[in-house]
Amino acid sequence: MTTQASHPLAGKPLELADTLRSGNAWKIRLACGLMGLRLTRRTFDIVRGDLESDAFARINPWRQVPALLTPEGHWLAESQAILWYLGMGTPWVPADRLAQAQVSSWLSFEQTQHMHAFAQPRLLIHLRQTAKRDDPEMVAWRAAGMKAAALMDAHLAGRNYLVGMAPTIADIALYPYTSMADEGGYDLSDFAHITAWLARMRALPGFTPLMEAA
Ligand SMILES: N[C@@H](CCC(=O)N[C@@H](CS)C(=O)NCC(=O)O)C(=O)O
């Protein structure tokens, strides 16, 4: 585990453009907590239209959170790029060539096979409440998400983490939407390896919940 003192970004200013409940932005808050890095938040409201403003376009012209203001003064978009930026030079991005490529595979898996299938039903059923659990579109998202969950569960059999013996940014990337699956009407309780992995992640020092205790 990398402590704050040994992290190449220790003591440097990091600011996150996020929304209160964004799972993609939670990845970055999780990463900073686990890596012992201090992060300040600039929190926007999608419903209020904040992401459509000219000011936000200067942060991320793609009009999405998260974006990270780096110590070099650049706004960096896309959760996976930000995780890579934060993890480089630490065990969170393994130095070994194959392990690093395997981390990259899981990051791609998250974006192409996992994230939308979990994020969309959560957004529409739980956050916006514009869809019902059994709407055909939600059922279709969950069918896709269950396939992704089955792949993760099979991979995690006999392993503590997705790549190698220690947690990496791959685990951080997959944690938020897997852990909030129930908000999209999922029941992942039959996936014992995922359930154990989620508990293992929650037990790591510096774990940061989605919502800070009031
Ligand atoms: N590929 C992006 C996805 C980011 C994303 O979907 N962000 C959502 C919040 S979780 C957002 O900004 N939605 C507003 C919009 O797309 O209009 C990433 O991994 O950072």
The ligand as a Tripos MOL2 file, in Angstrom:
@<TRIPOS>MOLECULE
LIG
   20    19     1     0     0
SMALL
NO_CHARGES

@<TRIPOS>ATOM
      1 N1        -16.2210    7.7510  -19.5640 N.3       1 LIG1
      2 C1        -16.4510    8.7230  -18.5530 C.3       1 LIG1
      3 C2        -17.9000    8.7150  -18.1600 C.3       1 LIG1
      4 C3        -18.2210    9.8840  -17.2390 C.3       1 LIG1
      5 C4        -19.7130   10.0040  -16.9690 C.2       1 LIG1
      6 O1        -20.5390    9.2600  -17.5050 O.2       1 LIG1
      7 N2        -20.0420   10.9660  -16.0970 N.am      1 LIG1
      8 C5        -21.4100   11.2460  -15.7650 C.3       1 LIG1
      9 C6        -21.6100   11.2910  -14.2600 C.3       1 LIG1
     10 S1        -21.2630    9.7190  -13.5200 S.3       1 LIG1
     11 C7        -21.7700   12.6080  -16.3210 C.2       1 LIG1
     12 O2        -20.9850   13.5390  -16.2450 O.2       1 LIG1
     13 N3        -22.9680   12.7200  -16.9040 N.am      1 LIG1
     14 C8        -23.4530   13.9360  -17.4220 C.3       1 LIG1
     15 C9        -23.6870   13.8450  -18.8980 C.2       1 LIG1
     16 O3        -23.1600   12.9340  -19.5440 O.co2     1 LIG1
     17 O4        -24.4310   14.7120  -19.3720 O.co2     1 LIG1
     18 C10       -15.5520    8.4590  -17.3460 C.2       1 LIG1
     19 O5        -15.2130    7.2870  -17.1100 O.co2     1 LIG1
     20 O6        -15.1660    9.4140  -16.6540 O.co2     1 LIG1
@<TRIPOS>BOND
     1     1     2 1
     2     2     3 1
     3     2    18 1
     4     3     4 1
     5     4     5 1
     6     5     6 2
     7     5     7 1
     8     7     8 1
     9     8     9 1
    10     8    11 1
    11     9    10 1
    12    11    12 2
    13    11    13 1
    14    13    14 1
    15    14    15 1
    16    15    16 2
    17    15    17 1
    18    18    19 2
    19    18    20 1
@<TRIPOS>SUBSTRUCTURE
     1 LIG1         1 GROUP 0 **** ****
